[in-house]
Amino acid sequence: MKVSSPVGDFPFEADRLSLEDGRLVVRGSMGAWPARVEVGPEDVPGIVRLIPAPVLAALGLLLLAVLARALGGRGGSDRSAS
């Protein structure tokens, strides 16, 4: 990964991913400095707004297909022979 800033471009190398206090935390280094990135529930709306509409629609359809398959598997082949 690369972090671009007004003072230059720095490589970011992630070392650890964890969940802390309900927040996704990525620890690593940015150049010579240790770095920490936190993503919390309040950040989700802003991140979702960055996703292009066609990608968001495709993800929604995929989720619906997975749910339909999971729900359709209940009792679908449980028919008794007469």
N, C-alpha and C positions, 0 to 999 in steps of 0.2 A: 504494500500500500504506500501511497505517497500523500503527504500533507503539504499543501501549498499555502503559503502565507506571504504577507508583504515583505518579510525579511528573508524569504527564500523557500526552496522546496526541500522537504526533509522526508526520508524514508520512515515509515512507521512499521515496526515489526511487532506483531501481537505475540505475547508469550502465554497469556492465560485468559480464559473466559470463565466468568462465574456469575452467580446470582446472589446479590447481597441486598438485604432489606427490600426485596421486591424490585430491584433494579438490575438490569443486565450490565455487567462491568467487564470491560476489556482492558487488560493491563499489558503494557509492552514498553517499547522505547521508541522515541522519535529523535533520530539522530543520536546524540550523546545523552539525551535527557530521558529519565523515566516518564512515562505518560499513562494516563488513566482516562478512559472514556466511559461515561455512564449514560444509560438509556433507561428512562423510567416510563411509567404509564402515561404521564403527561406529555411525553414526547411522541407518542404514537400518532395522534392526529396530524402533526406536522410531517411525520415520515410518510404517512398514507397519502397526503397531498402531493408528495413528490413522485408517486407512482403514476405513470401514464395510464389514462383511462382504459385503453385496450388491454393492458397487462392486468389491471385491477379486475376488469370484466372476466378475463380468462381465469384468474385465480378464484373468482366467485363461482364460475361454472364448474371448475374443478372441485371446489368444496361441495357444491350441490351434488355432483356425480358421486363423490365419496360417501356423502350422507345417504343418498338414494340407494347405493349398493349396500351400505351397512343396514339400513332399515328394510330393504327388500329381501335380505337374507333371512329374516325372521319368519319362520313357519312357511316359507315359500315351497319347500319340497316335502312338507310334512302332511301328505295326503294319504288317507287310508284307502286300500283297495276294496271294492265292493264285491 
